[in-house]
Amino acid sequence: MTAAAGTGIGFAAARRCALEGAEVVLSDRHEARLSEYAARLASEIGRPVHAVPCDVTVEDQVQALVSEADALLGGVDGFVNNAALGMTAPLVETTDEAWARVIGTTLTATMRCVRAELALLVDRGRGAIVNLGSVVAWRAEAGQTAYAAAKAGVLALTRCAAMEAAETGVRVNAVVPSLALHENLERVSDPAFLAGIAASEAFGRAATPDEIANVIVFLLSDLSSYMTGESIAVSSRHP
């Protein structure tokens, strides 16, 4: 099951899982976008794709999503938590309200999802959870204080949840992208800012969402059966 799967990395992860033969549930709070991308994926793979709307900032909706996904799939084997909200602003101009929105969507919502997912998986003694981090959790960037703090929290959450779940056989890991370009990011970001980051990468370009999705699928699969609590950078520009 992939949350925030209406575009970008979330959709790429769902698509990659489906191409590997997995039955997937996509979720997004934007119902129209969710329906569009679920239909697109179903057309590509030639079989139905489940779509369940959810606002991950609302506890009841998260609980309902996890329960419905489990019922639809006859048991969920893996979860991808991709929802996040970015913001670029100097700290001295960051209001309490703006800070709370970023932390609430990026960190607290991820905690909420992991909490519900673990409650389901630990009883079965198997399963994998993959959270989405960001390289700004490790690398200082001006104007990214709220987002960086939230993503650093996601990585700490991942490590601690992994230790709590390890004895049950459930694994929790994170993927840490630097810059993965997709249409939604390009629509809300300064092109010069994105171009500058891309140019500084070792390959001189941004990653594609599919390149991030490949690592997500690895962490969901048995190929990473002895990995938990890890945060894997999919980035050529390290801190």
N, CA and C of each residue as an Amber inpcrd file, in Angstrom:
protein
   717
   0.8400000  -1.1920000   0.0000000   0.0000000   0.0000000   0.0000000
   0.8730000   1.2390000   0.0000000   0.5720000   2.1850000  -0.8640000
   1.3560000   3.4040000  -0.9790000   0.4910000   4.6200000  -0.6870000
   0.8720000   5.4030000   0.3300000   0.1590000   6.6390000   0.6580000
   0.8000000   7.8110000  -0.0740000  -0.0110000   8.8400000  -0.3610000
   0.4190000   9.9880000  -1.1600000   0.9330000   9.5130000  -2.5080000
   0.1080000   8.6860000  -3.1750000   0.5230000   8.0220000  -4.4090000
  -0.0630000   8.6660000  -5.6510000  -0.5900000   9.8870000  -5.5200000
  -1.2400000  10.5260000  -6.6530000  -0.2920000  11.0850000  -7.6860000
   1.0000000  11.1200000  -7.3930000   1.9640000  11.6220000  -8.3770000
   3.3640000  11.3990000  -7.8430000   4.3710000  11.7260000  -8.6260000
   5.7510000  11.7300000  -8.1630000   6.2490000  10.4000000  -7.6400000
   7.0120000  10.4550000  -6.5350000   7.6380000   9.2560000  -5.9850000
   6.5930000   8.2420000  -5.5340000   5.5000000   8.7080000  -4.9330000
   4.4690000   7.7870000  -4.4640000   3.8850000   6.9550000  -5.5860000
   3.5450000   7.6040000  -6.6990000   3.0010000   6.8610000  -7.8340000
   4.0650000   5.9580000  -8.4450000   5.2930000   6.4590000  -8.5460000
   6.3650000   5.6430000  -9.1140000   6.5780000   4.3780000  -8.2920000
   6.4920000   4.4910000  -6.9660000   6.6510000   3.3230000  -6.1060000
   5.5170000   2.3320000  -6.3180000   4.2960000   2.8330000  -6.3950000
   3.1530000   1.9520000  -6.6290000   3.2790000   1.2550000  -7.9770000
   3.6720000   2.0030000  -8.9830000   3.8270000   1.4480000 -10.3320000
   4.9070000   0.3700000 -10.3520000   6.0260000   0.6650000  -9.7080000
   7.1270000  -0.2990000  -9.6990000   6.7310000  -1.5720000  -8.9710000
   6.0110000  -1.4440000  -7.8560000   5.5250000  -2.6280000  -7.1370000
   4.5690000  -3.4360000  -8.0090000   3.6720000  -2.7260000  -8.6900000
   2.6960000  -3.4070000  -9.5450000   3.3730000  -4.1340000 -10.6910000
   4.3970000  -3.5290000 -11.2760000   5.1180000  -4.1720000 -12.3730000
   5.8780000  -5.4050000 -11.9030000   6.1940000  -5.4540000 -10.6090000
   6.8270000  -6.6410000 -10.0320000   5.8060000  -7.7240000  -9.7010000
   4.5110000  -7.4170000  -9.9100000   3.4670000  -8.4010000  -9.6850000
   2.6480000  -8.1900000  -8.4340000   2.9580000  -7.1480000  -7.6680000
   2.2180000  -6.9020000  -6.4310000   0.8370000  -6.3230000  -6.7280000
  -0.1090000  -6.6490000  -5.8620000  -1.4090000  -5.9890000  -5.8810000
  -1.2840000  -4.7560000  -4.9940000  -1.7100000  -3.6090000  -5.5010000
  -1.4350000  -2.3700000  -4.7830000  -2.7090000  -1.5910000  -4.4550000
  -2.6100000  -0.8320000  -3.3830000  -3.6220000   0.1470000  -3.0030000
  -2.9540000   1.5150000  -3.0220000  -3.4810000   2.4180000  -3.8130000
  -2.9870000   3.7930000  -3.8460000  -3.8570000   4.6510000  -2.9500000
  -3.2330000   5.6260000  -2.3060000  -4.0000000   6.5570000  -1.4990000
  -3.4660000   7.9650000  -1.7020000  -4.3590000   8.9330000  -1.6090000
  -3.9990000  10.3420000  -1.7430000  -5.1880000  11.1360000  -1.2080000
  -4.9450000  12.3310000  -0.7210000  -6.0720000  13.1280000  -0.2410000
  -6.8030000  13.8420000  -1.3710000  -6.1800000  13.9380000  -2.5390000
  -6.8110000  14.5560000  -3.7130000  -7.5360000  13.4690000  -4.5020000
  -8.8390000  13.3830000  -4.3340000  -9.5890000  12.2640000  -4.8980000
  -9.5410000  12.2220000  -6.4160000  -9.6550000  13.3680000  -7.0720000
  -9.6350000  13.3840000  -8.5360000  -8.2890000  12.9050000  -9.0590000
  -7.2220000  13.4080000  -8.4690000  -5.8760000  12.9970000  -8.8800000
  -5.6680000  11.5190000  -8.5980000  -6.1410000  11.0470000  -7.4630000
  -6.0140000   9.6410000  -7.1080000  -6.7090000   8.7520000  -8.1270000
  -7.9280000   9.1070000  -8.4880000  -8.6770000   8.3180000  -9.4660000
  -7.9750000   8.2980000 -10.8170000  -7.4530000   9.4540000 -11.2150000
  -6.7520000   9.5510000 -12.4950000  -5.5330000   8.6320000 -12.5390000
  -4.7250000   8.6680000 -11.4970000  -3.4990000   7.8850000 -11.5050000
  -3.7670000   6.4010000 -11.2860000  -4.7770000   6.0610000 -10.5220000
  -5.1360000   4.6540000 -10.3640000  -5.6100000   4.0790000 -11.6890000
  -6.4100000   4.8460000 -12.4200000  -6.8800000   4.3950000 -13.7280000
  -5.7160000   4.2560000 -14.7040000  -4.7780000   5.1950000 -14.6410000
  -3.6060000   5.1390000 -15.5160000  -2.7930000   3.8840000 -15.2450000
  -2.5770000   3.5710000 -13.9730000  -1.8010000   2.3910000 -13.6320000
  -2.5430000   1.1160000 -14.0040000  -3.8410000   1.0730000 -13.7440000
  -4.6310000  -0.1100000 -14.0950000  -4.5720000  -0.3810000 -15.5950000
  -4.6350000   0.6850000 -16.3920000  -4.5560000   0.5330000 -17.8440000
  -3.1970000  -0.0170000 -18.2600000  -2.1440000   0.4340000 -17.5940000
  -0.7970000  -0.0110000 -17.9610000  -0.5500000  -1.4690000 -17.6080000
  -1.0150000  -1.8990000 -16.4310000  -0.6960000  -3.2630000 -15.9900000
  -1.7690000  -4.2740000 -16.3790000  -2.9210000  -3.7910000 -16.8090000
  -3.9650000  -4.6850000 -17.2810000  -4.7310000  -5.4040000 -16.1920000
  -4.7780000  -4.8360000 -15.0140000  -5.5710000  -5.4250000 -13.9320000
  -5.9930000  -4.3090000 -12.9830000  -6.9980000  -4.5530000 -12.1460000
  -7.5170000  -3.4810000 -11.2890000  -6.4860000  -2.9710000 -10.2930000
  -6.6040000  -1.6800000  -9.9660000  -5.7790000  -1.0400000  -8.9400000
  -6.7210000  -0.4000000  -7.9330000  -6.5350000  -0.6960000  -6.6800000
  -7.3980000  -0.1490000  -5.6330000  -6.9710000   1.2830000  -5.3050000
  -7.9430000   2.1230000  -5.0220000  -7.6820000   3.5110000  -4.6610000
  -8.5510000   3.8890000  -3.4690000  -7.9190000   4.3750000  -2.3910000
  -8.6360000   4.7480000  -1.1720000  -8.2240000   6.1590000  -0.7710000
  -9.1170000   7.1300000  -0.8710000  -8.7600000   8.5010000  -0.4610000
  -8.4600000   8.5620000   1.0360000  -7.4950000   9.3960000   1.4000000
  -7.1560000   9.5580000   2.8220000  -6.3760000  10.8430000   3.0260000
  -6.7530000  11.5740000   4.0410000  -5.9710000  12.7120000   4.5200000
  -5.1880000  12.2210000   5.7320000  -3.8720000  12.0630000   5.5870000
  -3.0840000  11.4370000   6.6510000  -2.9000000  12.3320000   7.8680000
  -3.4000000  13.5480000   7.8160000  -3.3710000  14.3980000   9.0080000
  -4.5770000  14.1470000   9.9040000  -5.4470000  13.2210000   9.5110000
  -6.6640000  12.9000000  10.2720000  -6.5830000  11.4430000  10.7360000
  -6.5280000  11.2400000  12.0340000  -6.3240000   9.9100000  12.5990000
  -7.3740000   8.9070000  12.1350000  -8.6340000   9.2680000  12.1740000
  -9.6860000   8.3290000  11.7870000  -9.5340000   7.8720000  10.3400000
  -9.1030000   8.7870000   9.4660000  -8.9260000   8.4230000   8.0600000
  -7.7340000   7.4770000   7.8740000  -6.6840000   7.6760000   8.6460000
  -5.5360000   6.7710000   8.5690000  -5.9270000   5.3730000   9.0320000
  -6.6390000   5.2930000  10.1380000  -7.0760000   3.9900000  10.6310000
  -7.9720000   3.2920000   9.6050000  -8.8680000   4.0670000   8.9990000
  -9.7730000   3.4920000   7.9940000  -8.9950000   3.0300000   6.7670000
  -7.9920000   3.8110000   6.3470000  -7.1840000   3.4360000   5.1940000
  -6.4620000   2.1160000   5.4220000  -5.8000000   1.9840000   6.5510000
  -5.0540000   0.7640000   6.8380000  -5.9900000  -0.4410000   6.9030000
  -7.1300000  -0.2700000   7.5440000  -8.0970000  -1.3740000   7.6470000
  -8.6620000  -1.7570000   6.2820000  -9.0120000  -0.7460000   5.4740000
  -9.5890000  -1.0300000   4.1600000  -8.5620000  -1.6560000   3.2320000
  -7.3460000  -1.1650000   3.2710000  -6.2950000  -1.7460000   2.4330000
  -6.0580000  -3.2030000   2.7980000  -6.0540000  -3.4920000   4.0810000
  -5.8430000  -4.8630000   4.5300000  -6.9600000  -5.7740000   4.0410000
  -8.1860000  -5.2600000   4.0750000  -9.3230000  -6.0570000   3.6050000
  -9.2760000  -6.2510000   2.0890000  -8.9440000  -5.1930000   1.3620000
  -8.8970000  -5.2700000  -0.0980000  -7.8380000  -6.2370000  -0.5950000
  -6.7200000  -6.2840000   0.0930000  -5.6080000  -7.1130000  -0.3560000
  -5.5870000  -8.4920000   0.2990000  -6.4820000  -8.6970000   1.2410000
  -6.4430000  -9.9550000   1.9640000  -5.2010000 -10.0650000   2.8340000
  -4.7250000  -8.9240000   3.2990000  -3.5120000  -8.8680000   4.1220000
  -2.4380000  -8.0500000   3.4370000  -2.0110000  -6.9610000   4.0670000
  -0.9800000  -6.0980000   3.4930000   0.4020000  -6.6250000   3.8830000
   1.3150000  -6.6470000   2.9240000   2.6910000  -7.0640000   3.1880000
   3.6360000  -5.8850000   3.3760000   3.3030000  -4.7230000   2.7880000
   4.2090000  -3.5970000   2.8830000   3.5060000  -2.2690000   2.7300000
   4.0650000  -1.2530000   3.3690000   3.5270000   0.1010000   3.3230000
   4.6140000   1.0760000   2.9010000   4.2240000   2.0810000   2.1240000
   5.1210000   3.1770000   1.7710000   4.4750000   4.4770000   2.2300000
   5.1680000   5.2270000   3.0740000   4.6420000   6.4780000   3.6110000
   5.3770000   7.6540000   2.9620000   4.6690000   8.3600000   2.0900000
   5.2980000   9.3450000   1.2110000   4.7790000  10.7650000   1.4160000
   3.7320000  10.9350000   2.2030000   3.1170000  12.2560000   2.3370000
   4.0630000  13.2430000   3.0100000   4.1140000  14.4680000   2.4730000
   4.9720000  15.4990000   3.0520000   4.5150000  16.8630000   2.5520000
   4.9050000  17.8740000   3.2820000   4.6300000  19.2560000   2.8910000
   5.9020000  20.0640000   3.0890000   6.3980000  20.6430000   2.0150000
   7.6040000  21.4470000   2.0890000   7.2940000  22.9280000   2.2480000
   8.3250000  23.6920000   2.5730000   8.1950000  25.1350000   2.6970000
   9.5870000  25.7420000   2.6300000   9.7220000  26.8420000   1.8890000
  10.9850000  27.5540000   1.8350000  10.7760000  28.9370000   2.4310000
  11.4300000  29.1910000   3.5780000  11.3010000  30.4820000   4.2620000
  12.3930000  30.5900000   5.3100000  12.9360000  31.7770000   5.5190000
  13.8890000  31.9630000   6.6260000  13.1970000  31.6520000   7.9530000
  13.9620000  31.1510000   8.8850000  13.3840000  30.8020000  10.1820000
  12.7220000  32.0080000  10.8410000  13.3270000  33.1860000  10.7380000
  12.7690000  34.3630000  11.4120000  11.4380000  34.7850000  10.8000000
  11.1170000  34.2740000   9.6200000   9.8380000  34.5860000   8.9830000
   8.8500000  33.4250000   9.0630000   9.2340000  32.3500000   9.7370000
   8.3830000  31.1670000   9.8450000   7.4360000  31.3180000  11.0270000
   6.1550000  31.3580000  10.7470000   5.1660000  31.4940000  11.8170000
   4.9230000  30.1530000  12.5040000   4.3420000  30.2100000  13.6780000
   3.9700000  28.9730000  14.3690000   3.0230000  28.1440000  13.5170000
   2.1060000  28.8090000  12.8370000   1.1140000  28.0980000  12.0180000
   1.7850000  27.3760000  10.8510000   2.7210000  28.0640000  10.1870000
   3.4240000  27.4360000   9.0630000   4.2710000  26.2600000   9.5460000
   4.9740000  26.4580000  10.6550000   5.7680000  25.3800000  11.2370000
   4.8900000  24.1650000  11.5620000   3.7560000  24.4160000  12.1660000
   2.8560000  23.3220000  12.5560000   2.3320000  22.5730000  11.3420000
   2.0530000  23.2980000  10.2380000   1.5710000  22.6290000   9.0290000
   2.6240000  21.6810000   8.4690000   3.8690000  22.1440000   8.3960000
   4.9320000  21.3110000   7.8420000   5.2100000  20.1060000   8.7410000
   5.3580000  20.3560000  10.0350000   5.6080000  19.2570000  10.9720000
   4.4190000  18.2960000  10.9990000   3.2150000  18.8350000  10.9690000
   2.0160000  18.0010000  11.0500000   1.8580000  17.0730000   9.8620000
   2.1320000  17.5810000   8.6580000   1.9510000  16.7740000   7.4590000
   3.1350000  15.8500000   7.2110000   4.3330000  16.3290000   7.5020000
   5.5340000  15.5800000   7.1450000   5.9650000  14.6000000   8.2280000
   5.9320000  15.0090000   9.4750000   6.3980000  14.1460000  10.5700000
   5.2540000  13.4840000  11.3240000   4.3180000  14.2850000  11.8250000
   3.2550000  13.7000000  12.6490000   2.4000000  12.7390000  11.8390000
   2.1100000  13.0730000  10.6040000   1.2990000  12.1700000   9.7690000
   2.0510000  10.8760000   9.4760000   3.3680000  10.9640000   9.2860000
   4.1470000   9.7390000   9.0850000   4.1100000   8.8810000  10.3400000
   4.2560000   9.5120000  11.5100000   4.1290000   8.7610000  12.7630000
   2.7740000   8.0810000  12.8540000   1.7380000   8.8310000  12.5090000
   0.3780000   8.3090000  12.5890000   0.2100000   7.0740000  11.6940000
   0.7870000   7.1420000  10.5100000   0.7000000   6.0100000   9.5840000
   1.5020000   4.8160000  10.1010000   2.7380000   5.0660000  10.5310000
   3.5700000   3.9730000  11.0390000   2.9220000   3.3190000  12.2480000
   2.3460000   4.1130000  13.1060000   1.6790000   3.5720000  14.2980000
   0.5540000   2.6130000  13.9150000  -0.2770000   3.0250000  12.9850000
  -1.3860000   2.1770000  12.5490000  -0.8870000   0.9390000  11.8080000
   0.1540000   1.1130000  11.0020000   0.6880000  -0.0020000  10.2160000
   1.3500000  -1.0390000  11.1130000   2.1120000  -0.5710000  12.0940000
   2.7530000  -1.5090000  13.0190000   1.7270000  -2.3010000  13.8170000
   0.6680000  -1.6410000  14.2230000  -0.3720000  -2.3400000  14.9850000
  -0.9360000  -3.5130000  14.1880000  -0.9680000  -3.3540000  12.8690000
  -1.4640000  -4.4270000  12.0090000  -0.4040000  -5.4970000  11.7800000
   0.8160000  -5.0700000  11.4510000   1.8440000  -6.0140000  11.0160000
   2.4630000  -6.8190000  12.1480000   2.6270000  -6.2120000  13.3230000
   3.3320000  -6.9320000  14.3900000   2.5730000  -8.1730000  14.8360000
   1.2510000  -8.1530000  14.7210000   0.4640000  -9.3260000  15.0920000
   0.7460000 -10.4980000  14.1560000   1.1900000 -10.1830000  12.9170000
   1.4680000 -11.2370000  11.9350000   2.9180000 -11.6780000  11.9480000
   3.7730000 -10.8540000  12.5380000   5.1780000 -11.2040000  12.5860000
   5.8870000 -11.1090000  11.2520000   5.3940000 -10.2470000  10.3710000
   6.0540000 -10.0620000   9.0710000   5.5870000  -8.7430000   8.4690000
   6.3200000  -8.2990000   7.4530000   5.9300000  -7.0860000   6.7440000
   7.0370000  -6.0470000   6.7720000   6.8980000  -5.0620000   5.8910000
   7.9100000  -4.0120000   5.7780000   7.2420000  -2.6590000   5.6020000
   7.8510000  -1.6550000   6.1970000   7.4040000  -0.2680000   6.0830000
   8.5670000   0.5510000   5.5470000   8.2870000   1.4110000   4.5720000
   9.3060000   2.3070000   4.0320000   8.8030000   3.7430000   4.1500000
   9.5690000   4.5610000   4.8370000   9.2560000   5.9820000   4.9690000
  10.1280000   6.7960000   4.0160000   9.6230000   7.9530000   3.6270000
  10.3880000   8.8410000   2.7530000  11.0240000   9.9520000   3.5680000
  12.3440000   9.9960000   3.5410000  13.0720000  11.0770000   4.1730000
  13.4570000  12.1270000   3.1490000  14.4850000  12.8800000   3.4560000
  15.0410000  13.8740000   2.5360000  16.4720000  14.1460000   2.9500000
  17.3140000  14.4390000   1.9650000  18.7090000  14.7120000   2.2760000
  18.8680000  15.9540000   3.1520000  17.8590000  16.8360000   3.1830000
  17.9810000  18.0180000   4.0490000  17.9020000  17.6460000   5.5310000
  17.5230000  16.4030000   5.8350000  17.6070000  15.9260000   7.2200000
  19.0540000  15.8530000   7.6810000  19.9730000  15.7210000   6.7400000
  21.4050000  15.6160000   7.0420000  22.1920000  16.8500000   6.6170000
  21.7400000  17.5190000   5.5650000  22.5180000  18.5760000   4.9330000
  21.8450000  19.9260000   5.1450000  22.5740000  20.8550000   5.7110000
  21.9840000  22.1640000   6.0080000  21.7180000  22.9560000   4.7270000
  20.4980000  23.5070000   4.6400000  20.1370000  24.3760000   3.5270000
  19.3370000  25.5540000   4.0710000  19.7410000  26.7500000   3.7160000
  19.0120000  27.9370000   4.1600000  17.5790000  27.8900000   3.6580000
  16.6640000  28.3130000   4.5080000  15.2540000  28.3720000   4.1360000
  14.4930000  27.0780000   4.3080000  15.1670000  26.0190000   4.7570000
  14.5310000  24.7050000   4.8580000  14.3870000  24.2210000   6.3010000
  14.4060000  25.1350000   7.2630000  14.4260000  24.7340000   8.6670000
  13.2580000  23.8290000   9.0420000  12.0450000  24.2090000   8.6980000
  10.8680000  23.4160000   9.0860000  10.8770000  22.0510000   8.4160000
  11.1090000  22.0470000   7.1230000  11.0950000  20.7860000   6.3740000
  12.2390000  19.8810000   6.8230000  13.4280000  20.4620000   7.0130000
  14.5700000  19.6710000   7.4540000  14.3270000  19.0630000   8.8310000
  13.7640000  19.8430000   9.7310000  13.4620000  19.3300000  11.0690000
  12.4490000  18.1850000  11.0010000  11.4420000  18.3500000  10.1440000
  10.4270000  17.3060000  10.0030000  11.0270000  16.0310000   9.4370000
  11.8520000  16.1590000   8.4020000  12.4370000  14.9750000   7.7860000
  13.4810000  14.3220000   8.6830000  14.2110000  15.1140000   9.4650000
  15.1130000  14.5230000  10.4500000  14.3140000  13.7080000  11.4650000
  13.1510000  14.2200000  11.8300000  12.2710000  13.4770000  12.7180000
  11.7910000  12.1780000  12.1100000  11.5120000  12.1800000  10.8100000
  11.0850000  10.9500000  10.1290000  12.1840000   9.8880000  10.2150000
  13.4360000  10.2940000  10.0430000  14.5220000   9.3160000  10.1170000
  14.6990000   8.7860000  11.5380000  14.5450000   9.6500000  12.5350000
  14.6210000   9.1940000  13.9260000  13.4440000   8.2670000  14.2470000
  12.2700000   8.6370000  13.7820000  11.0840000   7.7840000  13.9420000
  11.3320000   6.4080000  13.3370000  11.9190000   6.3900000  12.1510000
  12.1960000   5.1300000  11.4610000  13.1140000   4.2450000  12.2960000
  14.1910000   4.8250000  12.8270000  15.1400000   4.0270000  13.6130000
  14.5010000   3.4580000  14.8750000  13.7600000   4.2820000  15.5900000
  13.1650000   3.8300000  16.8510000  12.0510000   2.8160000  16.6210000
  11.2020000   3.0720000  15.6260000  10.1340000   2.1230000  15.3100000
  10.7160000   0.7840000  14.8750000  11.8230000   0.8280000  14.1380000
  12.4650000  -0.4060000  13.6940000  12.9230000  -1.2490000  14.8780000
  13.4910000  -0.6070000  15.8860000  13.9470000  -1.3490000  17.0540000
  12.7830000  -1.9500000  17.8250000  11.6890000  -1.2220000  17.8850000
  10.5150000  -1.7370000  18.5960000   9.8960000  -2.9230000  17.8660000
   9.9670000  -2.9130000  16.5310000   9.2900000  -3.9390000  15.7320000
  10.1830000  -5.1340000  15.4220000  11.4820000  -5.0100000  15.6290000
  12.4190000  -6.0300000  15.1560000  12.1140000  -7.4210000  15.7010000
  11.7700000  -7.5030000  16.9710000  11.5440000  -8.8240000  17.5560000
  10.3150000  -9.5130000  16.9750000   9.4720000  -8.7550000  16.2900000
   8.2780000  -9.3550000  15.6750000   8.5110000  -9.7520000  14.2240000
   9.6820000  -9.3860000  13.6660000   9.9520000  -9.7140000  12.2830000
   9.5550000  -8.6430000  11.2920000   9.0020000  -7.5410000  11.7850000
   8.5980000  -6.4250000  10.9100000   9.7880000  -5.4830000  10.7520000
  10.0300000  -5.0380000   9.5060000  11.1600000  -4.1540000   9.2120000
  10.6630000  -2.7430000   8.8820000  11.4070000  -1.7320000   9.3320000
  11.0790000  -0.3260000   9.0630000  12.3440000   0.3670000   8.5820000
  12.3150000   0.8890000   7.3700000  13.4700000   1.5680000   6.7860000
  13.0150000   2.8630000   6.1110000  13.9850000   3.6420000   5.6740000
  13.6740000   4.9040000   5.0020000  14.5330000   5.0600000   3.7520000
  13.9710000   5.7270000   2.7680000  14.6930000   6.1360000   1.5690000
  14.8750000   7.6470000   1.6510000  16.0690000   8.1080000   1.3060000
  16.4090000   9.5280000   1.4700000  16.8020000  10.1160000   0.1110000
  15.8530000  10.6950000  -0.6110000  16.1900000  11.3190000  -1.8910000
  16.8650000  12.6770000  -1.6850000  17.6100000  13.0960000  -2.6930000
  18.0940000  14.4670000  -2.7470000  17.0900000  15.2860000  -3.5400000
  17.0860000  15.1380000  -4.8440000  16.1310000  15.8480000  -5.6910000
  15.6080000  14.8920000  -6.7380000  14.3130000  14.6460000  -6.7180000
  13.6420000  13.8360000  -7.7350000  12.5850000  14.7140000  -8.3860000
  12.7720000  15.0200000  -9.6370000  11.8600000  15.9400000 -10.3180000
  10.5830000  15.2450000 -10.7590000   9.4610000  15.9050000 -10.5020000
   8.1660000  15.4670000 -11.0220000   7.2940000  16.7000000 -11.1830000
   6.1730000  16.5220000 -11.8470000   5.3790000  17.6760000 -12.2730000
   4.8750000  18.5270000 -11.1140000   4.4840000  17.9210000 -10.0170000
   3.9860000  18.7120000  -8.8890000   5.0880000  19.5620000  -8.2620000
   6.2810000  18.9930000  -8.1170000   7.3960000  19.7490000  -7.5550000
   7.7760000  20.9030000  -8.4680000   7.8270000  20.6410000  -9.7570000
   8.2040000  21.6890000 -10.7050000   7.1830000  22.8170000 -10.7310000
   5.9230000  22.4790000 -10.4860000   4.8680000  23.4810000 -10.5330000
   4.9570000  24.4640000  -9.3550000   5.4750000  24.0170000  -8.2170000
   5.4670000  24.8730000  -7.0250000   6.8500000  25.3800000  -6.6390000
   7.8690000  25.0720000  -7.4320000   9.2360000  25.4380000  -7.0700000
   9.8320000  26.4220000  -8.0680000  10.8030000  27.1760000  -7.6030000
  11.5410000  28.0980000  -8.4520000  12.4310000  27.2980000  -9.4030000
  12.2590000  27.4390000 -10.7160000  13.0600000  26.6600000 -11.6680000
  14.5620000  26.8530000 -11.4880000  14.9840000  28.0770000 -11.1680000
  16.4090000  28.3340000 -10.9820000  16.9430000  27.5890000  -9.7690000
  16.1350000  27.5220000  -8.6990000  16.5330000  26.7900000  -7.4960000
  16.7090000  25.3040000  -7.8010000  15.7430000  24.7110000  -8.5190000
  15.8280000  23.2960000  -8.8710000  17.0120000  23.0280000  -9.7920000
  17.2250000  23.9160000 -10.7400000  18.3370000  23.7390000 -11.6710000
  19.6750000  23.7980000 -10.9460000  19.7750000  24.6720000  -9.9570000
  21.0110000  24.7880000  -9.1910000  21.3200000  23.5250000  -8.4110000
  20.2940000  22.9440000  -7.7770000  20.5010000  21.7030000  -7.0330000
  20.8810000  20.5800000  -7.9850000  20.1590000  20.4740000  -9.0970000
  20.4320000  19.4020000 -10.0580000  21.8560000  19.4950000 -10.5900000
  22.3020000  20.7070000 -10.8870000  23.6360000  20.8940000 -11.4460000
  24.7330000  20.5060000 -10.4600000  24.4390000  20.5820000  -9.1620000
  25.4390000  20.2710000  -8.1470000  25.5650000  18.7750000  -7.8790000
  24.6470000  17.9790000  -8.4040000  24.7260000  16.5320000  -8.2170000
  25.8800000  15.9530000  -9.0370000  26.3980000  14.8130000  -8.6040000
  27.5410000  14.2120000  -9.2840000  27.2360000  13.9090000 -10.7490000
  26.0040000  13.5090000 -11.0370000  25.6370000  13.2090000 -12.4130000
  25.1640000  14.4410000 -13.1740000  25.1000000  15.5840000 -12.4750000
  24.6790000  16.8130000 -13.1300000  23.2050000  16.8680000 -13.4600000
  22.4210000  16.0760000 -12.7830000  20.9750000  16.0480000 -13.0240000
  20.2560000  15.5760000 -11.7740000  18.9460000  15.7970000 -11.7510000
  18.1140000  15.2650000 -10.6740000  17.8300000  13.7880000 -10.9210000
  17.4190000  13.0940000  -9.8680000  16.9280000  11.7300000 -10.0200000
  15.5370000  11.7530000 -10.6310000  15.1470000  10.6470000 -11.2130000
  13.7600000  10.4720000 -11.6230000  13.0050000   9.7790000 -10.4900000
  11.6890000   9.9510000 -10.3980000  10.9340000   9.2090000  -9.3820000
  11.1310000   7.7020000  -9.4710000  11.3050000   7.1720000 -10.6840000
  11.5280000   5.7330000 -10.8310000  12.8280000   5.2890000 -10.1760000
  13.8440000   6.1420000 -10.1970000  15.1100000   5.7790000  -9.5630000
  14.9770000   5.7140000  -8.0490000  14.1170000   6.5290000  -7.4850000
  13.8220000   6.4300000  -6.0480000  12.9760000   5.1860000  -5.7760000
  12.0120000   4.9420000  -6.6460000  11.1080000   3.8030000  -6.4710000
  11.8530000   2.4770000  -6.4860000  12.9230000   2.3740000  -7.2700000
  13.6910000   1.1300000  -7.3090000  14.2250000   0.7610000  -5.9290000
  14.6680000   1.7480000  -5.1730000  15.2130000   1.4930000  -3.8370000
  14.0860000   1.1800000  -2.8550000  12.9440000   1.8420000  -3.0300000
  11.7810000   1.5380000  -2.1920000  11.3780000   0.0800000  -2.3540000
  11.3080000  -0.3830000  -3.5920000  10.9190000  -1.7760000  -3.8490000
  11.9360000  -2.7350000  -3.2360000  13.2160000  -2.4000000  -3.3290000
  14.2480000  -3.2250000  -2.6920000  13.9850000  -3.3560000  -1.1960000
  13.6620000  -2.2430000  -0.5210000  13.4400000  -2.2830000   0.9230000
  12.1490000  -2.9940000   1.2990000  11.1860000  -3.0370000   0.3930000
   9.9570000  -3.7870000   0.6450000  10.1530000  -5.2810000   0.4410000
  11.1410000  -5.6460000  -0.3570000  11.3050000  -7.0350000  -0.7720000
  12.1550000  -7.8360000   0.2000000  12.1820000  -9.1500000  -0.0180000
  13.0120000 -10.0270000   0.7980000  14.4990000  -9.8670000   0.5030000
  14.8510000  -9.1440000  -0.5470000  16.2650000  -8.8800000  -0.8280000
  16.9140000  -8.0470000   0.2710000  16.0880000  -7.3510000   1.0590000
  16.6100000  -6.5450000   2.1790000  16.1790000  -7.1350000   3.5090000
  16.0720000  -8.4610000   3.5770000  15.4860000  -9.1250000   4.7490000
  16.2560000  -8.9080000   6.0470000  17.5380000  -8.5230000   5.9570000
  18.3100000  -8.2970000   7.1860000  18.5600000  -6.8090000   7.4250000
  17.7510000  -5.9760000   6.8440000  17.9080000  -4.5240000   7.0090000
  16.7140000  -3.9470000   7.7400000  16.9800000  -3.2260000   8.7960000
  15.9180000  -2.4790000   9.4680000  16.5440000  -1.2850000  10.1900000
  15.7830000  -0.2010000  10.2770000  16.2700000   1.0180000  10.9030000
  17.2390000   1.7960000  10.0410000  17.3630000   1.4240000   8.7670000
  18.3260000   2.0690000   7.8830000  17.6920000   3.2260000   7.1060000
  18.5130000   4.1950000   6.7580000  18.1010000   5.3080000   5.9040000
  19.0590000   5.3440000   4.7240000  18.5620000   4.9580000   3.5520000
  19.4050000   4.8380000   2.3740000  19.2920000   6.0790000   1.5090000
  20.4270000   6.7480000   1.3010000  20.4450000   7.9210000   0.4480000
  20.4190000   7.4990000  -1.0140000  19.4870000   8.1090000  -1.7840000
  19.4610000   7.9250000  -3.2270000  19.8640000   9.2840000  -3.7870000
  21.1380000   9.5640000  -3.6290000  21.6200000  10.9180000  -3.8480000
  23.0910000  10.8430000  -4.1860000  23.4940000  11.6800000  -5.1240000
  24.9190000  11.7150000  -5.4700000  25.6230000  12.8960000  -4.8100000
  24.8900000  13.6600000  -4.0250000  25.5000000  14.8120000  -3.3350000
  25.2590000  14.6320000  -1.8340000  26.2130000  14.0780000  -1.1580000
  26.0540000  13.7450000   0.2540000  26.3480000  14.9570000   1.1340000
  25.9270000  14.9170000   2.4020000  26.1450000  16.0420000   3.2940000
  27.6280000  16.3720000   3.4590000
